[in-house]
Amino acid sequence: MDEQQAISATRRWIADVVIGLNLCPFAKRVFEADTIRYVVSAAADADVLLNDLAIELETLAVADVADIETTLLIHPFALRDFLDFNDFLGPADRLIKKLRLRGVVQIAGFHPDYQFSGTDLDAVENYTNRSPFPMLHLLREDSITAVASVPDELLQIPERNIETLRRLGQARIVALLRKATGGGSDANAS
């Protein structure tokens, strides 16, 4: 898989799943404005990925929001096991603190095998964070604050997403994930 294939699959996932199902009501604006930076890391391990993450955190922090509002760091070769990916989020958060970006940038994780604590592997709510590849979503906190004029609306998003996915059904969401990768095996087929 080359870099452009990973970006194309990610863009299809955003269009068809994230925006198509309205899982994130803020995604459409940045997607259509083309202010999402897509970076594909060639990292095969957590240490190299952490270096790539540092570069992207600093890039986002200094970039003009009109050019780059958010970054997706796609890493198809590193942290393919969800438990390893989940464990990586701690060092990623410590890196934000080390770079003095706490309160500036936060990270959301997406993974083909994402599983919320206390859920079964096939629980529908896990699909709200399932993506074609492991990826880290770097978000400007100012952007979140700007769109969160009604904080209670933000709190309702996870519940609304779970209800949306329950109505859709697991078979349909799995089909959408497979479509994003062109039917490849990187989409979760559990």
Steps between C-alpha positions, in 0.01 A plus 500: 500500500642835403443836664240618249295182541491548877395863463233413242357227724500740795324770299234246389454393864452862605254568217300177523512418870595804710310757293256263331371376834552839671720340766683830537286803421817713462679281245314616190615860532874417523473223240335727244734790584795264442662600829573144612867406475543133411837351594591137447775378728731224379575419864497133585540548876385728779831688541513613137129583511554712811762701307257544210232606746730765650560647153128508425405649836749782448392548138135534600579733789681753278287468185238756410159353584377610158754263344501210749222472755555138591738214418449129447822307563432169327736220599412179315816312606530592868276402788280270294406317821235704678639441850841631386325798340303569816817480710665753265243768587666553840844585354324711234329703773830539688656625176234773479596607852875484423452720191295744711196448281255399773196721454603559137470157335331179604506154346211271412576141401347294221583138421355215290453294819405781739335372815369710785575370847228272630350421158493182297723501191198512269304761697359759264638795700855392415433586136477871583881493527581235240692616198669340199844533665640590840508879517540786740276801455671818616242764589549864585328566829402851381311340210315269736410792726382707203255234384394407851286804565256265672717257703206268567482434125856361510402266783205369297711404196616158629147395598359622169773313310429174681130531417585577135720191476244279672237607246746445215609158624843343519490345151443840337773679694748220423407534132564877515842440658586243235391740226733766638797273444382378163390168649846432643576309815598810701137581572368329805296197411416372845 
